[in-house]
């Protein structure tokens, strides 16, 4: 018993001395819990600021974004009611937008809602190069789509929350058309976690046998550089239908 007391006292003293400088948890659910409801959209709370979060969209300007392989912000996107959204359909060339900055390890948060039959996604680890026409040729995508209103049949790997053409969503977590969803992605080293409305829908690790098998089959068999890059831009996809994005935030890990 005396030994236990001495160890406990030592542990308590160590915690008091070093507790303030101890690293904060980078567990995906802990990171998700750092996001708070803002008094105003496209702002950060004091807690979020203290935890290292940054705003990627201020609600009124396109600062920090440009069109893929364009160097400018394309006029096929617009700002409506403090949201980034599309105003023209996609085409033979990409009309997706990407962050100016490249990210490797990060937590990314965004709220979105869709119009009926909408289709979009968040693509990450994107390589910007004129070798490619679209961000999805290199980057992984967390799928955004109107499952119920889509006019055709959807495969499970095409449905909301899936890691497109790779990992299906574990559960149905999206909200109906017109309601706001909370989308969250954590990329830490080779591990990726996708959270939709507070529920973990996809978890995977790059370069495992499972990931490699999926990557080398199906759609990505025709895209040799898919998943090749461990850092890159983050993209909002213009797939020719209406989606609204707000409260876009990132924390580098």
C-alpha positions in Angstrom: 0.0 0.0 0.0 2.8 2.4 0.8 4.4 1.7 -2.5 1.1 2.5 -4.3 0.9 5.8 -2.5 4.4 6.8 -3.5 3.8 6.0 -7.1 0.5 7.8 -7.1 2.1 10.9 -5.5 4.9 10.8 -8.1 2.3 10.5 -11.0 0.3 13.4 -9.5 3.3 15.6 -9.2 4.4 14.8 -12.8 1.0 15.6 -14.1 0.9 18.9 -12.2 4.3 19.9 -13.5 4.0 18.8 -17.1 0.2 18.7 -17.6 0.0 22.1 -19.3 2.5 21.0 -22.0 1.2 17.5 -22.5 0.2 16.9 -26.1 -3.5 17.0 -26.8 -5.2 13.8 -28.1 -5.2 13.4 -31.9 -7.8 10.6 -31.8 -10.4 11.4 -34.5 -13.4 11.5 -32.1 -11.5 13.8 -29.8 -10.7 16.1 -32.7 -14.3 16.0 -33.8 -15.4 17.1 -30.3 -13.3 20.2 -30.6 -15.7 21.6 -33.2 -18.3 23.8 -31.5 -21.5 25.4 -32.7 -20.6 29.0 -33.6 -22.5 32.1 -32.7 -22.0 33.0 -36.3 -21.2 30.9 -39.3 -17.7 30.8 -40.8 -16.1 31.9 -37.5 -14.0 30.1 -34.8 -14.8 29.9 -31.2 -12.1 30.6 -28.6 -11.9 26.9 -27.9 -11.3 26.1 -31.5 -8.6 28.9 -31.8 -6.9 27.6 -28.7 -6.9 24.1 -30.2 -5.2 25.2 -33.4 -8.1 25.4 -35.8 -8.1 27.7 -38.8 -10.9 29.0 -41.0 -10.6 28.1 -44.7 -13.6 30.2 -45.9 -14.6 33.5 -44.3 -18.1 33.5 -45.8 -17.5 36.6 -48.0 -14.3 36.1 -50.1 -12.7 33.2 -52.0 -9.3 33.8 -50.4 -7.3 30.6 -50.0 -9.0 28.8 -52.9 -8.4 28.5 -56.7 -9.6 26.4 -59.5 -7.8 23.2 -60.2 -5.0 23.8 -62.7 -6.4 27.4 -63.2 -4.5 29.7 -60.9 -7.6 31.8 -60.4 -10.9 31.3 -58.7 -13.4 30.1 -61.4 -16.7 31.9 -62.1 -18.5 28.6 -62.1 -18.5 29.0 -58.3 -20.2 31.7 -56.2 -20.8 32.8 -52.7 -24.5 32.7 -51.6 -25.7 33.5 -48.1 -22.2 32.9 -46.7 -21.8 29.6 -48.5 -19.5 28.4 -51.3 -21.7 26.9 -54.1 -21.7 26.1 -57.8 -23.5 28.2 -60.4 -22.7 26.2 -63.5 -22.4 22.5 -64.3 -19.2 20.6 -64.7 -17.7 19.7 -68.0 -14.9 18.0 -69.9 -12.3 19.9 -67.8 -12.4 20.2 -64.0 -14.4 23.0 -62.5 -13.4 21.9 -59.0 -11.8 24.3 -56.5 -8.8 23.4 -54.3 -7.1 25.0 -51.3 -4.1 27.1 -52.1 -2.1 25.3 -49.4 -1.0 21.7 -49.4 -1.7 19.5 -46.3 -0.3 16.2 -45.1 -1.6 15.4 -41.6 -4.8 17.2 -40.7 -8.4 17.3 -39.4 -10.9 18.9 -41.8 -14.4 20.0 -41.0 -17.2 21.4 -43.2 -21.0 21.7 -43.1 -22.9 21.0 -46.3 -26.4 20.6 -47.7 -27.5 19.4 -51.1 -30.2 20.1 -53.6 -32.3 17.1 -54.9 -30.3 14.6 -56.9 -27.0 16.4 -56.1 -23.6 14.8 -56.4 -20.3 16.2 -55.0 -17.5 15.3 -52.7 -14.5 16.3 -50.7 -11.3 15.2 -52.3 -8.0 15.2 -50.4 -4.3 14.4 -51.0 -4.8 16.0 -54.4 -1.8 16.6 -56.7 -2.2 19.8 -58.9 -0.5 19.1 -62.2 -1.5 19.6 -65.8 -0.8 15.9 -66.3 -4.3 15.4 -64.7 -7.7 16.8 -65.6 -9.5 16.2 -62.3 -8.5 16.1 -58.7 -10.0 12.6 -58.3 -7.3 11.2 -60.5 -4.9 11.4 -57.6 -6.9 12.2 -54.4 -9.3 10.1 -52.3 -12.9 11.3 -52.1 -15.4 11.4 -49.3 -18.7 11.1 -51.2 -21.6 13.6 -51.0 -24.7 12.6 -52.9 -28.5 12.5 -52.6 -28.8 8.7 -52.1 -32.6 8.8 -52.1 -33.1 11.2 -55.0 -30.4 10.0 -57.3 -32.1 9.0 -60.6 -30.1 5.8 -61.2 -28.9 2.8 -59.1 -26.0 3.5 -56.7 -23.4 1.0 -55.7 -22.6 1.0 -52.0 -19.3 2.6 -52.7 -21.1 5.5 -54.4 -23.3 6.4 -51.4 -23.0 9.2 -48.9 -20.1 9.0 -46.6 -18.2 6.4 -48.6 -14.6 6.7 -49.6 -15.5 6.8 -53.3 -14.9 3.6 -55.2 -12.9 2.2 -52.3 -14.6 1.8 -48.9 -18.4 1.8 -48.4 -19.9 3.7 -45.4 -20.4 1.5 -42.4 -23.7 3.0 -41.6 -26.2 5.4 -43.2 -25.5 8.8 -41.5 -26.5 11.5 -43.9 -29.5 13.9 -43.4 -32.3 14.5 -45.9 -32.0 17.0 -48.8 -32.0 20.6 -47.6 -30.7 19.8 -44.1 -27.2 20.6 -43.0 -24.7 17.8 -42.6 -21.4 17.9 -40.6 -18.6 16.2 -42.5 -15.2 15.5 -40.9 -12.0 13.9 -42.2 -8.9 13.1 -40.3 -5.7 12.1 -42.1 -2.8 11.1 -39.8 0.2 9.4 -41.4 -1.4 6.6 -43.4 -4.6 6.4 -41.4 -7.8 8.0 -42.6 -11.1 8.4 -40.7 -14.3 9.8 -42.2 -17.0 11.0 -39.8 -20.5 12.1 -40.9 -22.8 13.8 -38.5 -20.9 12.5 -35.5 -20.7 8.9 -36.8 -17.6 7.2 -38.0 -18.5 5.9 -41.5 -15.1 4.9 -42.9 -11.7 4.0 -41.4 -8.8 2.7 -43.4 -5.0 2.7 -43.7 -3.2 3.3 -46.9 -0.8 0.8 -48.3 -2.2 -2.2 -46.4 -3.0 -5.3 -48.5 -6.7 -4.5 -48.4 -6.2 -0.9 -49.6 -3.8 -2.0 -52.3 -6.2 -4.6 -53.6 -9.1 -2.1 -53.7 -6.8 0.5 -55.3 -5.7 -1.9 -58.0 -9.2 -3.0 -58.9 -12.4 -1.4 -60.1 -12.4 2.2 -61.2 -8.9 3.1 -60.0 -7.2 0.4 -62.1 -7.4 2.9 -65.0 -5.8 5.7 -62.8 -2.2 4.8 -62.1 -1.6 7.8 -59.8 -4.7 7.5 -57.6 -3.6 7.4 -53.9 0.0 8.0 -54.9 0.5 11.2 -52.9 0.5 11.4 -49.1 0.1 15.2 -49.1 -1.8 17.6 -51.3 -4.6 20.0 -51.8 -8.2 19.6 -50.5 -10.8 20.0 -53.2 -14.6 20.8 -53.3 -16.0 19.0 -56.3 -18.3 20.6 -58.9 -20.1 17.6 -60.3 -22.8 19.6 -62.1 -25.3 19.9 -59.3 -26.0 22.3 -56.4 -24.3 21.8 -53.0 -23.7 24.5 -50.4 -20.6 24.5 -48.1 -19.9 26.6 -45.0 -17.9 26.5 -41.8 -14.9 25.1 -43.6 -12.1 24.6 -41.0 -8.8 22.8 -40.8 -6.3 21.8 -38.1 -2.8 20.6 -39.0 -1.6 17.7 -36.9 
